[in-house]
Amino acid sequence: MAGEEYTRLYSWGNDPKRKASQHARDIIGDDSVDIEILDVSKWWINKTVAEYYSDGNIFCLGDMVYRHPPFNGLGSNTYIQDAYNLAWKILYVMSRRVGRGLLKTYSVKRQPVGVDIITRTNQGLRDHHLWMRAIGMTEPDVEKRKAVLAEFKDKGEVRRRRRQQFHEGIENTGTEFHGLGIEMN
Ligand SMILES: Cc1cc2nc3c(=O)[nH]c(=O)nc-3n(C[C@H](O)[C@H](O)[C@H](O)COP(=O)(O)OP(=O)(O)OC[C@H]3O[C@@H](n4cnc5c(N)ncnc54)[C@H](O)[C@@H]3O)c2cc1C
């Protein structure tokens, strides 16, 4: 490969540097390519929300007040809406159209939305478990995962059952993929 290329990889479990190197080689399909892992950072699945978003003249928004898994596409959407809610209130107060009391409604309105999104996204994560299990992704052992995948090539009942489990798993994610408008929280 000529020159240098940089990419970001996701890996999980222990020894992330070694796993990321192996993962990169598997993707490239060439074990002779030199790979250097520049940095590894950990990311945890969370379910946390601040009890209030503002105190006096301090107003908080985004991931600093809620942490949740990336389901339903709610993280960026929500902080943009937090920002919008706060911005028009600041404009109204600074242009003296209303009193400062309006700013107190920011936390009152937006914090319950934070509670909703950490609840919804964590349920979204659980909703994915069925299809992952159906294709063997949740098996810790790679040989077992391969065996589960091989069942999809079976000619008879085994394959039918696997396909049905997979289908049910996909249906179980319906709230996430058919929840039109949920991002308008
Ligand atoms: C894997 C993954 C997938 C996602 N997918 C989606 C999606 O599909 N749709 C969606 O809407 N959301 C998604 N999100 C969520 C979304 O990325 C976050 O909710 C969003 O980026 C939060 O924005 P933020 O500005 O609050 O925080 P951040 O994006 O974390 O920004 C904070 C910034 O502050 C900087 N910073 C920190 N400390 C300091 C300091 N002391 N001084 C100066 N700067 C500092 C950081 O470097 C960073 O640039 C996903 C998140 C993850 C992890």
The ligand as an ORCA input file, in Angstrom:
! r2SCAN-3c Opt
* xyz 0 1
  C     -20.895      4.843     18.023
  C     -21.843      6.025     18.110
  C     -22.828      6.201     17.130
  C     -23.724      7.283     17.193
  N     -24.703      7.412     16.238
  C     -25.554      8.459     16.288
  C     -26.565      8.641     15.265
  O     -26.668      7.844     14.329
  N     -27.384      9.713     15.361
  C     -27.296     10.616     16.412
  O     -28.096     11.558     16.444
  N     -26.361     10.464     17.370
  C     -25.484      9.426     17.340
  N     -24.531      9.277     18.329
  C     -24.509     10.206     19.448
  C     -23.804     11.506     19.103
  O     -22.547     11.252     18.467
  C     -23.588     12.297     20.396
  O     -24.793     12.355     21.121
  C     -23.128     13.716     20.077
  O     -21.909     13.688     19.364
  C     -22.969     14.501     21.356
  O     -22.495     15.788     21.033
  P     -21.876     16.720     22.123
  O     -21.490     17.973     21.391
  O     -22.794     16.832     23.280
  O     -20.586     15.951     22.639
  P     -19.275     15.548     21.812
  O     -19.602     15.233     20.384
  O     -18.609     14.506     22.661
  O     -18.427     16.895     21.795
  C     -17.735     17.340     22.936
  C     -16.456     17.996     22.428
  O     -15.833     18.649     23.539
  C     -14.438     18.385     23.456
  N     -13.892     18.547     24.818
  C     -14.004     17.721     25.885
  N     -13.373     18.231     26.950
  C     -12.855     19.421     26.560
  C     -12.103     20.427     27.228
  N     -11.759     20.311     28.512
  N     -11.750     21.511     26.517
  C     -12.098     21.665     25.202
  N     -12.831     20.743     24.527
  C     -13.193     19.638     25.199
  C     -14.341     16.958     22.948
  O     -13.070     16.718     22.374
  C     -15.449     16.976     21.885
  O     -14.998     17.422     20.626
  C     -23.625      8.204     18.270
  C     -22.624      8.040     19.256
  C     -21.751      6.961     19.181
  C     -20.677      6.805     20.235
*
